[in-house]
Amino acid sequence: MAGSNLENELDMYNYESFSRSSSAGKSNEFKNSLRAGEEAPDFELPTLEGERIRLSSYRGKKHLLLEFGSIT
Amino acid sequence: MEFEFFTIYVREPHPGENYGAHKSWEQKLKFARDCRTQDGIQTHLLVDDLEGTVHMAYGSLPNMIYVIEKSGKIVYKAMWTDHEEVASVLANLVLADQLQAKGLRVKPSYTEKINFISAEYAGGLRDKVFDRAGSKASDDYRKVFSRPLK
C-alpha cells in the first residue's frame, strides 16, 4: 500500500524518540555526501510568511549561508 | 550586502512531550515559529517539507552549516555550527571578492580539517533544549549516552 509506505517513511524521518539508531551512521553519511567544490543542490522552500525562496535565484549575486536547526 | 543568511527548520532531533515528532505541516510551521521566537532568529527562516527532502539532501544532521559561494558551489560544510570558524570562512570570501575587484586572480585552496568543539554545550544549551522538549527528551538522551546531564 503506497499510503502506508509513505506513512512509514514519514515516521522514520520524524521519529518519536531519540535513540542510538537516530544518529548512527549520520556522521559518515554527512562526510561522504556533498563535498566542498561541488554544486549545492537546488531547492525551493517557503518562509514563515509564505514567500517561496529558490536557492539558485541567488546564483551570481550573493554568497549564501545555510544553517539547519530545530527547537529541541 | 554580499551575503544572504538562511536558517532551515528541520525535524526535531530530541522530541519530547512539548515538542514531539512532526505530524502535520501546520504543526511544523507552528514549531518553526516558536523556534524563531525563542531563539531570536533574525535570518530568513525556511521550513523544510514534512519528509525532510532538503535536510536529507544535505546530510540530515541536526545542526549542519554550509557556505555556498556566488557561483553556487559549496565552499564550506560542517557537521556542527561553530560561529567563530564560520566568521573566518565568510571573511575569506570577502577577501576573495576584494582581490578580484582589484583585478587580482584568486585560486581555490582545497582544505580538509577536523574542528574540535565543546561537547558540553556552553551556556546551558543542552538544558535549554531538554527544558523546551520535555523530560522524555532527556530520558531518551540518557538512555543512549548513559551519562548524567550537566
Backbone of each chain as ProteinMPNN parsed JSONL, in Angstrom:
{"seq_chain_A": "MAGSNLENELDMYNYESFSRSSSAGKSNEFKNSLRAGEEAPDFELPTLEGERIRLSSYRGKKHLLLEFGSIT", "coords_chain_A": {"N_chain_A": [[0.848, -1.21, 0.0], [0.731, 2.023, -1.038], [0.128, 4.284, 0.454], [0.513, 3.559, 3.181], [3.226, 2.944, 3.137], [4.314, 5.433, 2.686], [3.571, 6.697, 5.029], [5.082, 5.188, 6.833], [7.676, 5.904, 6.064], [7.62, 8.587, 6.678], [7.309, 8.424, 9.449], [9.718, 7.268, 10.101], [11.521, 9.235, 9.429], [10.59, 11.482, 10.909], [11.082, 10.734, 13.751], [9.832, 9.399, 16.898], [11.245, 9.124, 19.236], [14.448, 9.896, 20.421], [17.2, 7.852, 19.722], [19.812, 5.358, 19.682], [19.885, 4.528, 17.056], [18.899, 6.744, 15.805], [20.968, 8.487, 15.368], [23.013, 6.97, 14.445], [25.546, 6.371, 12.107], [25.106, 8.732, 10.782], [27.057, 10.727, 10.762], [29.038, 9.767, 9.019], [27.523, 9.587, 6.723], [27.056, 12.268, 6.264], [29.698, 13.177, 5.874], [30.411, 11.834, 3.565], [28.739, 12.688, 1.615], [27.852, 15.534, 0.083], [30.545, 17.512, -1.216], [33.075, 20.017, -0.62], [33.441, 22.341, -3.194], [31.683, 21.15, -4.881], [28.554, 21.555, -6.602], [25.914, 23.149, -4.871], [22.975, 21.447, -3.97], [19.986, 22.38, -5.554], [17.006, 23.96, -4.32], [13.618, 24.73, -3.41], [11.986, 26.459, -0.945], [9.463, 27.389, 1.487], [9.186, 30.511, 3.304], [8.307, 31.53, 6.669], [6.461, 33.404, 6.214], [5.303, 32.675, 3.939], [6.459, 33.254, 1.54], [8.204, 32.003, -1.291], [11.398, 30.666, -1.561], [13.986, 30.257, -3.808], [16.977, 28.577, -4.075], [18.806, 28.747, -6.242], [18.207, 31.175, -7.343], [19.847, 33.059, -6.335], [22.203, 32.759, -7.525], [25.282, 33.868, -8.802], [24.92, 36.285, -7.669], [24.92, 36.543, -4.792], [26.756, 35.394, -1.896], [25.967, 32.558, 0.102], [24.691, 31.457, 3.242], [23.782, 28.575, 4.86], [22.128, 27.345, 7.556], [21.158, 24.598, 9.469], [18.467, 23.735, 11.61], [16.483, 23.339, 14.67], [13.948, 23.199, 17.233], [14.41, 21.627, 19.426]], "CA_chain_A": [[0.0, 0.0, 0.0], [1.584, 3.208, -1.158], [-0.163, 5.212, 1.529], [1.143, 3.174, 4.44], [4.674, 3.095, 2.968], [4.629, 6.845, 2.861], [3.463, 6.973, 6.468], [6.245, 4.586, 7.497], [8.857, 6.725, 5.781], [7.476, 9.812, 7.466], [7.567, 8.094, 10.852], [11.151, 7.008, 10.261], [12.226, 10.527, 9.398], [10.141, 12.237, 12.098], [10.995, 9.707, 14.792], [9.189, 9.829, 18.156], [12.194, 9.056, 20.358], [15.879, 9.863, 20.097], [17.778, 6.559, 20.087], [21.108, 5.165, 19.038], [19.713, 4.441, 15.596], [18.577, 8.072, 15.264], [22.179, 9.195, 14.975], [24.027, 6.034, 13.935], [25.933, 6.464, 10.701], [24.79, 10.029, 10.179], [28.281, 11.494, 10.551], [29.662, 9.297, 7.778], [26.628, 9.977, 5.631], [27.326, 13.687, 6.029], [31.056, 13.34, 5.33], [30.562, 11.227, 2.246], [27.77, 13.172, 0.621], [28.32, 16.7, -0.673], [31.912, 17.923, -0.907], [33.452, 21.376, -0.997], [33.743, 22.406, -4.626], [30.521, 20.661, -5.636], [27.403, 22.466, -6.656], [24.915, 22.934, -3.822], [21.687, 21.024, -4.536], [18.996, 23.46, -5.575], [15.715, 23.669, -3.7], [12.715, 25.862, -3.181], [11.268, 26.256, 0.318], [8.729, 28.574, 1.932], [9.467, 31.185, 4.566], [7.129, 31.501, 7.538], [5.479, 34.358, 5.68], [4.701, 32.08, 2.744], [7.253, 33.547, 0.334], [8.999, 30.835, -1.668], [12.786, 31.045, -1.859], [14.732, 29.253, -4.582], [18.408, 28.782, -3.846], [19.527, 29.117, -7.464], [17.915, 32.557, -7.754], [20.934, 33.903, -5.824], [23.446, 32.425, -8.226], [25.943, 35.003, -9.462], [24.578, 37.54, -6.982], [25.291, 36.592, -3.373], [27.198, 34.206, -1.166], [24.861, 32.112, 0.961], [24.959, 30.623, 4.41], [22.625, 27.747, 5.24], [22.272, 26.654, 8.838], [19.992, 23.743, 9.737], [18.183, 23.756, 13.041], [15.182, 22.92, 15.187], [13.709, 23.805, 18.555], [14.895, 20.748, 20.512]], "C_chain_A": [[0.873, 1.245, 0.0], [1.389, 4.152, 0.02], [0.554, 4.847, 2.813], [2.657, 3.235, 4.334], [5.104, 4.521, 3.223], [4.585, 7.213, 4.344], [4.656, 6.4, 7.227], [7.487, 5.428, 7.297], [8.82, 8.012, 6.593], [7.796, 9.561, 8.928], [9.049, 7.825, 11.097], [11.926, 8.322, 10.285], [11.883, 11.337, 10.652], [9.975, 11.264, 13.273], [10.454, 10.292, 16.106], [10.172, 9.919, 19.312], [13.619, 9.047, 19.837], [16.448, 8.531, 20.575], [19.116, 6.428, 19.387], [20.964, 5.142, 17.515], [19.363, 5.791, 14.975], [19.825, 8.748, 14.719], [23.233, 8.282, 14.348], [24.286, 6.245, 12.454], [25.74, 7.819, 10.063], [26.058, 10.854, 9.895], [28.965, 11.07, 9.257], [28.826, 9.673, 6.565], [26.896, 11.436, 5.246], [28.685, 13.868, 5.337], [31.131, 12.898, 3.88], [29.564, 11.746, 1.223], [28.349, 14.374, -0.134], [29.735, 17.075, -0.256], [32.108, 19.385, -1.268], [33.88, 21.363, -2.462], [32.596, 21.905, -5.491], [29.399, 21.693, -5.612], [26.41, 22.128, -5.543], [23.6, 22.5, -4.468], [20.66, 22.163, -4.454], [17.725, 23.017, -4.849], [14.884, 24.932, -3.654], [11.924, 25.556, -1.922], [10.54, 27.533, 0.707], [9.328, 29.196, 3.192], [8.211, 31.072, 5.423], [6.054, 32.458, 7.046], [4.858, 33.847, 4.388], [5.427, 32.415, 1.453], [8.072, 32.31, -0.003], [10.379, 31.297, -2.126], [13.444, 29.918, -2.64], [16.217, 29.571, -4.477], [19.099, 29.331, -5.097], [19.236, 30.545, -7.92], [18.99, 33.52, -7.25], [22.231, 33.707, -6.597], [23.999, 33.644, -8.967], [25.707, 36.318, -8.747], [25.128, 37.598, -5.56], [25.902, 35.275, -2.905], [26.089, 33.84, -0.182], [25.377, 31.311, 2.148], [23.675, 29.88, 4.758], [22.926, 27.074, 6.568], [20.996, 25.853, 9.084], [19.733, 23.713, 11.237], [16.754, 23.363, 13.365], [15.034, 23.504, 16.584], [14.232, 22.92, 19.69], [16.345, 20.312, 20.298]], "O_chain_A": [[1.65, 1.481, 0.925], [2.344, 4.744, 0.524], [1.139, 5.709, 3.468], [3.326, 3.543, 5.321], [6.111, 4.785, 3.881], [5.442, 7.939, 4.845], [5.18, 7.031, 8.145], [8.261, 5.645, 8.23], [9.835, 8.466, 7.122], [8.463, 10.367, 9.576], [9.571, 8.121, 12.172], [12.864, 8.492, 11.063], [12.77, 11.814, 11.361], [8.859, 11.009, 13.725], [10.591, 11.482, 16.389], [9.969, 10.687, 20.253], [13.956, 8.29, 18.927], [16.203, 8.126, 21.711], [19.502, 7.287, 18.595], [21.807, 5.665, 16.787], [19.506, 5.974, 13.766], [19.763, 9.488, 13.737], [24.222, 8.757, 13.79], [23.356, 6.29, 11.648], [26.162, 8.039, 8.927], [26.119, 11.588, 8.908], [29.42, 11.915, 8.486], [29.357, 10.031, 5.514], [26.954, 11.784, 4.066], [28.809, 14.603, 4.357], [31.826, 13.508, 3.067], [29.55, 11.287, 0.081], [29.274, 14.201, -0.927], [30.087, 16.971, 0.919], [31.397, 19.928, -2.114], [34.601, 20.466, -2.899], [32.537, 22.196, -6.685], [29.319, 22.559, -4.741], [26.107, 20.958, -5.306], [23.155, 23.131, -5.426], [20.501, 22.809, -3.418], [17.422, 21.826, -4.783], [15.383, 26.043, -3.835], [11.266, 24.52, -1.833], [10.94, 28.629, 0.312], [9.9, 28.503, 4.033], [7.179, 30.582, 4.965], [4.885, 32.338, 7.412], [3.993, 34.501, 3.807], [5.06, 31.921, 0.387], [8.579, 31.639, 0.896], [10.51, 32.192, -2.961], [13.462, 28.77, -2.197], [16.651, 30.688, -4.755], [19.886, 30.274, -5.011], [19.934, 31.072, -8.786], [19.042, 34.671, -7.685], [23.225, 34.393, -6.358], [23.271, 34.35, -9.665], [26.227, 37.355, -9.159], [25.736, 38.595, -5.169], [25.611, 34.203, -3.436], [25.365, 34.709, 0.304], [26.37, 30.589, 2.054], [22.618, 30.487, 4.929], [23.887, 26.313, 6.678], [19.889, 26.37, 8.926], [20.669, 23.671, 12.036], [15.937, 23.095, 12.484], [15.912, 24.228, 17.055], [14.47, 23.408, 20.795], [16.896, 19.576, 21.116]]}, "seq_chain_B": "MEFEFFTIYVREPHPGENYGAHKSWEQKLKFARDCRTQDGIQTHLLVDDLEGTVHMAYGSLPNMIYVIEKSGKIVYKAMWTDHEEVASVLANLVLADQLQAKGLRVKPSYTEKINFISAEYAGGLRDKVFDRAGSKASDDYRKVFSRPLK", "coords_chain_B": {"N_chain_B": [[24.965, 44.268, 0.303], [26.794, 41.346, 0.577], [26.155, 38.851, 1.273], [23.667, 36.334, 1.981], [21.659, 35.075, 4.516], [20.394, 32.04, 5.747], [18.202, 30.134, 7.773], [17.317, 26.826, 8.073], [14.559, 25.164, 8.977], [14.173, 22.031, 10.388], [13.514, 18.505, 11.112], [12.592, 17.552, 14.515], [15.184, 16.727, 16.571], [15.318, 15.804, 19.18], [12.722, 14.79, 20.286], [10.006, 15.484, 22.527], [7.574, 15.754, 25.223], [6.568, 18.314, 24.907], [7.475, 19.34, 22.47], [7.081, 17.371, 20.028], [7.509, 14.673, 17.585], [7.071, 15.758, 14.249], [3.821, 15.883, 12.924], [2.136, 17.014, 11.139], [1.932, 19.476, 8.534], [1.054, 21.969, 9.382], [1.57, 21.87, 12.087], [4.352, 21.694, 11.997], [4.979, 24.192, 10.975], [4.099, 25.777, 13.092], [5.865, 25.007, 15.168], [8.2, 25.89, 13.99], [7.774, 28.627, 14.006], [7.748, 29.083, 16.774], [10.366, 28.379, 17.291], [11.766, 30.372, 15.964], [10.955, 32.591, 17.495], [11.77, 31.88, 20.14], [14.516, 31.481, 19.886], [15.302, 33.82, 18.834], [15.773, 34.208, 16.075], [17.137, 35.848, 13.333], [17.653, 35.624, 10.696], [16.496, 34.769, 7.335], [13.934, 32.436, 7.694], [13.504, 29.268, 6.633], [11.267, 26.61, 5.911], [11.567, 23.235, 5.896], [10.137, 20.492, 3.993], [7.664, 18.087, 5.178], [8.699, 15.585, 4.806], [11.386, 15.957, 4.943], [13.042, 16.599, 2.746], [15.031, 18.472, 1.802], [16.712, 18.571, 3.988], [17.675, 15.915, 4.091], [18.993, 15.804, 1.642], [21.175, 17.338, 2.128], [22.549, 16.032, 4.096], [21.414, 15.422, 6.579], [22.064, 15.858, 9.336], [21.491, 17.418, 12.591], [22.376, 20.09, 13.103], [23.817, 21.223, 10.94], [26.009, 23.186, 8.855], [26.372, 25.165, 5.968], [28.347, 26.937, 3.61], [27.944, 28.702, 0.714], [29.295, 29.729, -2.261], [29.001, 32.564, -4.543], [28.859, 31.42, -7.136], [27.432, 29.157, -6.763], [28.683, 27.003, -5.748], [29.651, 24.798, -3.121], [31.606, 25.99, -0.492], [32.246, 25.492, 2.053], [31.499, 23.217, 4.63], [30.086, 21.962, 7.6], [29.656, 19.71, 10.336], [28.608, 20.581, 12.73], [27.604, 23.76, 13.927], [29.991, 26.259, 14.299], [30.48, 29.281, 15.327], [32.651, 31.066, 15.291], [34.433, 29.896, 13.544], [32.933, 29.881, 11.207], [32.707, 32.606, 10.78], [35.296, 33.196, 9.975], [35.392, 31.903, 7.544], [33.54, 33.344, 6.047], [34.823, 35.807, 6.061], [36.99, 35.18, 4.482], [35.775, 34.88, 1.989], [34.965, 37.489, 1.552], [37.452, 38.692, 1.34], [38.398, 37.418, -0.995], [36.592, 38.444, -2.867], [37.307, 41.138, -2.731], [39.938, 41.118, -3.681], [39.531, 40.2, -6.279], [38.021, 42.273, -7.255], [39.928, 44.155, -7.526], [41.158, 43.29, -9.709], [42.822, 41.183, -9.336], [43.94, 37.795, -9.369], [42.417, 34.931, -7.929], [42.872, 31.741, -6.409], [41.443, 28.516, -5.79], [42.033, 26.881, -2.718], [41.96, 23.799, -1.761], [40.823, 22.434, 1.243], [41.0, 20.285, 4.062], [39.783, 19.544, 7.274], [39.557, 18.759, 10.767], [37.559, 20.086, 13.132], [37.636, 20.932, 16.466], [35.108, 21.07, 18.883], [33.357, 22.16, 21.822], [31.735, 19.606, 23.594], [30.074, 20.023, 25.588], [28.224, 21.923, 25.422], [28.123, 24.946, 25.799], [26.823, 27.558, 27.872], [24.518, 26.399, 28.749], [23.009, 25.184, 26.791], [22.163, 22.562, 26.255], [20.533, 21.947, 28.452], [18.588, 23.86, 28.047], [17.436, 23.01, 25.682], [16.343, 20.513, 26.447], [14.61, 21.304, 28.461], [12.773, 22.713, 26.997], [11.796, 20.707, 25.285], [10.769, 18.711, 26.941], [10.631, 16.179, 29.571], [10.843, 13.616, 28.535], [12.574, 13.782, 26.371], [15.079, 14.213, 27.551], [15.29, 11.864, 29.019], [15.399, 9.946, 26.958], [17.791, 10.692, 25.748], [19.594, 10.173, 27.777], [19.421, 7.428, 27.924], [20.755, 6.68, 25.633], [23.33, 7.761, 25.834], [24.071, 7.189, 28.398], [24.999, 8.739, 30.596], [25.208, 11.24, 33.157], [23.319, 14.258, 32.832], [24.642, 17.513, 32.335]], "CA_chain_B": [[25.222, 43.073, 1.154], [27.317, 40.272, -0.272], [25.718, 37.554, 1.795], [22.291, 36.105, 2.429], [21.707, 34.047, 5.559], [19.154, 31.263, 5.878], [18.066, 29.025, 8.707], [16.344, 25.865, 7.544], [13.944, 24.43, 10.089], [14.025, 20.622, 10.002], [12.829, 17.676, 12.127], [13.029, 17.696, 15.906], [16.072, 15.591, 16.865], [15.078, 15.316, 20.547], [11.301, 15.021, 20.552], [9.529, 15.279, 23.896], [6.141, 15.991, 25.434], [6.175, 19.666, 24.457], [7.775, 19.43, 21.04], [7.245, 15.987, 19.586], [7.732, 14.447, 16.164], [6.108, 16.474, 13.396], [2.747, 15.033, 12.399], [1.427, 17.722, 10.07], [2.618, 20.674, 8.052], [0.643, 23.097, 10.233], [2.313, 21.726, 13.345], [5.765, 22.016, 11.725], [5.034, 25.661, 10.864], [3.956, 26.353, 14.44], [7.129, 24.785, 15.87], [9.196, 26.773, 13.361], [7.509, 29.979, 14.537], [8.233, 29.075, 18.161], [11.831, 28.32, 17.21], [12.231, 31.72, 15.609], [10.734, 33.483, 18.636], [12.551, 31.51, 21.323], [15.953, 31.616, 19.633], [15.577, 35.153, 18.291], [16.394, 34.04, 14.749], [16.953, 37.062, 12.527], [17.858, 35.308, 9.276], [15.314, 34.168, 6.716], [13.713, 31.083, 8.208], [12.829, 28.425, 5.648], [10.751, 25.396, 6.544], [11.684, 22.055, 5.029], [8.858, 19.762, 3.937], [7.454, 17.103, 6.248], [9.536, 14.419, 4.51], [12.802, 16.296, 5.146], [13.726, 16.446, 1.456], [16.255, 19.284, 1.731], [17.543, 18.11, 5.106], [18.352, 14.675, 3.718], [19.892, 16.074, 0.514], [22.39, 17.995, 2.633], [23.28, 15.191, 5.046], [20.467, 15.027, 7.642], [22.448, 16.129, 10.73], [20.573, 18.427, 13.125], [22.842, 21.489, 13.126], [24.843, 21.389, 9.9], [26.099, 24.516, 8.265], [27.007, 25.212, 4.652], [28.554, 28.238, 2.969], [27.882, 28.495, -0.742], [29.733, 30.986, -2.893], [28.074, 33.102, -5.558], [28.724, 30.548, -8.311], [26.564, 28.033, -6.416], [29.49, 25.892, -5.243], [29.882, 24.709, -1.667], [32.993, 26.262, -0.111], [32.454, 25.073, 3.442], [30.412, 22.478, 5.277], [30.487, 21.457, 8.91], [28.62, 18.913, 10.989], [28.021, 21.399, 13.791], [27.922, 25.166, 13.72], [30.971, 26.923, 15.157], [30.333, 30.623, 14.762], [33.955, 31.705, 15.037], [35.004, 29.345, 12.317], [32.122, 30.351, 10.078], [33.066, 34.008, 10.537], [36.555, 33.246, 9.213], [35.075, 31.475, 6.167], [32.897, 34.486, 5.379], [35.864, 36.823, 5.871], [37.797, 34.756, 3.348], [35.021, 35.187, 0.772], [35.044, 38.948, 1.388], [38.801, 38.957, 0.847], [38.465, 36.978, -2.396], [35.848, 39.432, -3.661], [38.081, 42.379, -2.778], [41.088, 40.897, -4.57], [39.042, 40.12, -7.66], [37.576, 43.616, -7.648], [41.142, 44.897, -7.901], [41.693, 42.65, -10.909], [43.794, 40.148, -8.962], [43.434, 36.433, -9.538], [42.438, 34.075, -6.737], [42.757, 30.323, -6.762], [40.907, 27.756, -4.659], [42.944, 26.003, -1.993], [41.104, 22.794, -1.127], [41.268, 22.227, 2.622], [40.194, 19.41, 4.914], [40.204, 19.652, 8.663], [38.607, 18.396, 11.821], [37.479, 21.204, 14.064], [37.151, 20.442, 17.766], [34.195, 21.984, 19.569], [32.955, 21.629, 23.123], [30.546, 18.745, 23.591], [29.345, 20.318, 26.826], [27.179, 22.893, 25.076], [28.297, 26.13, 26.646], [25.669, 28.431, 28.044], [23.338, 25.635, 29.144], [22.17, 24.901, 25.616], [21.534, 21.243, 26.349], [19.428, 22.07, 29.41], [17.537, 24.665, 27.421], [16.763, 22.153, 24.697], [15.526, 19.498, 27.103], [13.515, 22.004, 29.146], [11.763, 23.013, 25.979], [11.212, 19.5, 24.692], [10.079, 17.9, 27.941], [11.535, 15.229, 30.232], [11.042, 12.427, 27.69], [13.742, 14.012, 25.523], [16.315, 13.983, 28.317], [15.329, 10.429, 29.345], [15.868, 9.238, 25.753], [19.202, 11.035, 25.559], [20.351, 9.479, 28.827], [19.473, 6.004, 27.571], [21.741, 6.483, 24.565], [24.694, 8.125, 26.227], [24.322, 6.615, 29.729], [25.778, 9.583, 31.494], [24.342, 12.288, 33.697], [23.293, 15.537, 32.123], [25.257, 18.611, 33.097]], "C_chain_B": [[25.642, 41.914, 0.263], [26.792, 38.9, 0.12], [24.215, 37.528, 2.053], [22.339, 34.914, 3.389], [20.345, 33.352, 5.689], [19.267, 30.261, 7.026], [17.003, 28.104, 8.133], [15.829, 25.023, 8.706], [13.646, 23.005, 9.636], [13.375, 19.823, 11.14], [13.376, 17.954, 13.535], [13.902, 16.491, 16.272], [15.866, 14.996, 18.257], [13.617, 15.543, 20.915], [10.928, 14.719, 22.002], [8.054, 15.613, 23.988], [5.702, 17.34, 24.833], [6.385, 19.871, 22.962], [8.103, 18.03, 20.548], [7.547, 15.899, 18.102], [6.667, 15.181, 15.346], [5.083, 15.502, 12.814], [2.003, 15.7, 11.259], [2.229, 18.962, 9.7], [2.306, 21.868, 8.951], [1.419, 23.071, 11.556], [3.784, 22.112, 13.131], [5.941, 23.535, 11.619], [4.962, 26.311, 12.247], [5.265, 26.205, 15.22], [8.211, 25.716, 15.307], [9.023, 28.208, 13.858], [8.029, 30.098, 15.971], [9.758, 29.11, 18.193], [12.373, 29.723, 16.912], [12.104, 32.666, 16.804], [11.69, 33.166, 19.781], [14.046, 31.66, 21.121], [16.304, 32.984, 19.047], [16.243, 35.11, 16.919], [16.088, 35.26, 13.876], [17.202, 36.812, 11.045], [16.503, 34.947, 8.66], [15.146, 32.783, 7.336], [12.896, 30.306, 7.182], [12.382, 27.142, 6.345], [10.815, 24.254, 5.539], [10.353, 21.303, 5.018], [8.819, 18.666, 5.007], [8.355, 15.872, 6.065], [11.023, 14.699, 4.716], [13.633, 16.234, 3.872], [15.055, 17.207, 1.399], [17.239, 18.834, 2.819], [18.342, 16.877, 4.699], [19.334, 14.905, 2.565], [21.212, 16.676, 0.981], [23.076, 17.192, 3.733], [22.56, 14.815, 6.312], [20.957, 15.166, 9.093], [21.638, 17.32, 11.254], [21.053, 19.88, 13.062], [24.012, 21.697, 12.165], [24.863, 22.835, 9.439], [26.861, 24.424, 6.941], [27.214, 26.667, 4.255], [28.704, 27.962, 1.48], [28.3, 29.794, -1.403], [28.829, 31.332, -4.072], [27.835, 32.177, -6.742], [27.778, 29.379, -8.044], [27.33, 26.846, -5.878], [29.649, 25.966, -3.731], [31.351, 25.039, -1.403], [33.283, 25.788, 1.312], [31.247, 24.281, 3.898], [30.924, 21.972, 6.606], [29.318, 20.733, 9.543], [27.865, 19.723, 12.026], [28.458, 22.839, 13.581], [28.901, 25.669, 14.774], [31.079, 28.345, 14.612], [31.661, 31.306, 14.457], [34.559, 31.188, 13.743], [34.237, 29.832, 11.089], [32.478, 31.793, 9.739], [34.346, 34.085, 9.706], [36.327, 32.814, 7.758], [34.447, 32.64, 5.388], [33.921, 35.586, 5.102], [36.744, 36.474, 4.672], [37.088, 35.043, 2.02], [35.042, 36.691, 0.492], [36.407, 39.314, 0.792], [38.922, 38.587, -0.635], [37.744, 37.964, -3.308], [36.662, 40.72, -3.819], [39.273, 42.242, -3.728], [40.645, 40.891, -6.029], [38.578, 41.476, -8.161], [38.755, 44.488, -8.063], [41.796, 44.303, -9.146], [42.723, 41.578, -10.606], [43.144, 38.769, -9.03], [43.441, 35.71, -8.19], [42.338, 32.631, -7.2], [42.255, 29.553, -5.553], [41.981, 26.883, -4.032], [42.096, 25.012, -1.216], [41.684, 22.435, 0.241], [40.393, 21.176, 3.295], [40.674, 19.565, 6.338], [39.154, 19.05, 9.577], [38.684, 19.492, 12.863], [36.933, 20.669, 15.385], [36.278, 21.496, 18.431], [33.781, 21.341, 20.89], [31.707, 20.771, 22.969], [29.689, 19.023, 24.821], [28.303, 21.419, 26.638], [27.168, 24.095, 26.032], [27.009, 26.937, 26.739], [24.392, 27.677, 28.377], [22.418, 25.272, 27.989], [21.446, 23.565, 25.744], [20.332, 21.289, 27.305], [18.258, 22.815, 28.791], [16.715, 23.809, 26.459], [15.837, 21.153, 25.39], [14.392, 20.123, 27.921], [12.383, 22.304, 28.166], [11.034, 21.753, 25.546], [10.336, 18.744, 25.68], [10.979, 16.777, 28.43], [11.784, 13.971, 29.399], [12.314, 12.571, 26.852], [15.033, 13.741, 26.301], [16.429, 12.516, 28.73], [15.877, 9.628, 28.157], [17.357, 9.458, 25.553], [20.067, 10.243, 26.539], [20.482, 7.992, 28.502], [20.568, 5.741, 26.538], [23.148, 6.716, 25.09], [25.059, 7.685, 27.64], [25.234, 7.477, 30.591], [24.894, 10.727, 31.978], [24.414, 13.564, 32.867], [23.937, 16.595, 32.984], [24.284, 19.771, 33.162]], "O_chain_B": [[24.94, 41.548, -0.68], [26.963, 37.92, -0.605], [23.587, 38.556, 2.305], [22.97, 33.894, 3.112], [19.299, 33.998, 5.734], [20.305, 29.627, 7.214], [15.919, 28.549, 7.755], [16.578, 24.271, 9.33], [12.96, 22.789, 8.637], [12.756, 20.406, 12.03], [14.462, 18.51, 13.708], [13.418, 15.36, 16.284], [16.195, 13.834, 18.496], [13.307, 16.387, 21.756], [11.477, 13.806, 22.618], [7.366, 15.74, 22.975], [4.591, 17.467, 24.316], [5.57, 20.496, 22.284], [9.24, 17.567, 20.638], [7.806, 16.906, 17.443], [5.496, 15.211, 15.726], [5.431, 14.446, 12.286], [1.312, 15.03, 10.492], [3.084, 19.426, 10.455], [3.185, 22.678, 9.246], [1.857, 24.103, 12.064], [4.387, 22.773, 13.976], [6.924, 24.091, 12.109], [5.677, 27.272, 12.532], [5.723, 27.154, 15.856], [9.029, 26.256, 16.052], [10.003, 28.913, 14.101], [8.667, 31.086, 16.332], [10.358, 29.792, 19.024], [13.324, 30.182, 17.544], [13.015, 33.44, 17.095], [12.339, 34.059, 20.327], [14.775, 31.937, 22.074], [17.474, 33.27, 18.793], [17.162, 35.88, 16.639], [14.931, 35.647, 13.707], [16.982, 37.702, 10.224], [15.499, 34.833, 9.362], [16.12, 32.045, 7.482], [11.746, 30.643, 6.901], [13.048, 26.656, 7.259], [10.199, 24.304, 4.474], [9.538, 21.462, 5.927], [9.826, 18.371, 5.651], [8.725, 15.209, 7.033], [11.836, 13.775, 4.67], [14.804, 15.857, 3.915], [16.078, 16.652, 0.998], [18.443, 18.735, 2.582], [19.548, 16.807, 4.936], [20.389, 14.272, 2.516], [22.238, 16.542, 0.315], [24.098, 17.634, 4.258], [23.042, 13.965, 7.061], [20.315, 14.633, 9.999], [21.154, 18.136, 10.47], [20.239, 20.799, 12.976], [25.045, 22.263, 12.522], [23.903, 23.589, 9.6], [27.852, 23.705, 6.819], [26.371, 27.523, 4.524], [29.483, 27.108, 1.057], [27.721, 30.846, -1.132], [28.019, 30.526, -4.528], [26.735, 32.148, -7.295], [27.366, 28.686, -8.975], [26.745, 25.804, -5.58], [29.764, 27.044, -3.147], [32.24, 24.446, -2.013], [34.442, 25.698, 1.718], [30.109, 24.632, 3.589], [32.09, 21.591, 6.717], [28.156, 21.077, 9.329], [26.654, 19.581, 12.189], [29.565, 23.096, 13.108], [28.673, 25.527, 15.976], [31.69, 28.579, 13.57], [31.776, 32.038, 13.474], [35.121, 31.946, 12.953], [34.831, 30.153, 10.06], [32.546, 32.166, 8.568], [34.467, 34.942, 8.83], [36.997, 33.307, 6.851], [34.781, 32.883, 4.229], [33.894, 36.219, 4.047], [37.186, 37.358, 3.937], [37.735, 35.408, 1.038], [35.125, 37.114, -0.661], [36.504, 40.128, -0.126], [39.478, 39.345, -1.428], [38.23, 38.281, -4.394], [36.701, 41.314, -4.897], [39.571, 43.162, -4.491], [41.286, 41.487, -6.895], [38.72, 41.794, -9.342], [38.608, 45.429, -8.843], [42.855, 44.757, -9.58], [43.422, 41.111, -11.505], [41.95, 38.614, -8.777], [44.376, 35.867, -7.405], [41.784, 32.344, -8.261], [42.593, 29.887, -4.418], [42.746, 26.224, -4.735], [41.574, 25.331, -0.148], [42.879, 22.17, 0.375], [39.175, 21.178, 3.115], [41.874, 19.705, 6.573], [38.002, 18.863, 9.186], [39.751, 19.782, 13.405], [35.885, 20.024, 15.412], [36.658, 22.663, 18.531], [33.85, 20.122, 21.046], [30.748, 21.158, 22.301], [28.696, 18.336, 25.062], [27.596, 21.792, 27.575], [26.328, 24.218, 26.923], [26.215, 26.985, 25.799], [23.3, 28.241, 28.299], [21.216, 25.078, 28.169], [20.273, 23.445, 25.392], [19.265, 20.749, 27.012], [17.097, 22.454, 28.982], [15.486, 23.872, 26.426], [14.693, 20.966, 24.976], [13.325, 19.524, 28.055], [11.202, 22.162, 28.483], [9.807, 21.734, 25.451], [9.293, 18.203, 25.313], [11.977, 16.452, 27.786], [12.826, 13.331, 29.543], [13.042, 11.6, 26.649], [15.963, 13.121, 25.782], [17.533, 11.975, 28.788], [16.715, 8.743, 28.331], [18.095, 8.528, 25.228], [21.122, 9.718, 26.181], [21.513, 7.375, 28.768], [21.226, 4.701, 26.571], [24.056, 5.935, 24.806], [26.217, 7.791, 28.043], [26.145, 6.965, 31.241], [23.952, 11.132, 31.295], [25.447, 13.891, 32.283], [23.803, 16.586, 34.208], [24.593, 20.804, 33.755]]}, "name": "protein", "num_of_chains": 2, "seq": "MAGSNLENELDMYNYESFSRSSSAGKSNEFKNSLRAGEEAPDFELPTLEGERIRLSSYRGKKHLLLEFGSITMEFEFFTIYVREPHPGENYGAHKSWEQKLKFARDCRTQDGIQTHLLVDDLEGTVHMAYGSLPNMIYVIEKSGKIVYKAMWTDHEEVASVLANLVLADQLQAKGLRVKPSYTEKINFISAEYAGGLRDKVFDRAGSKASDDYRKVFSRPLK"}
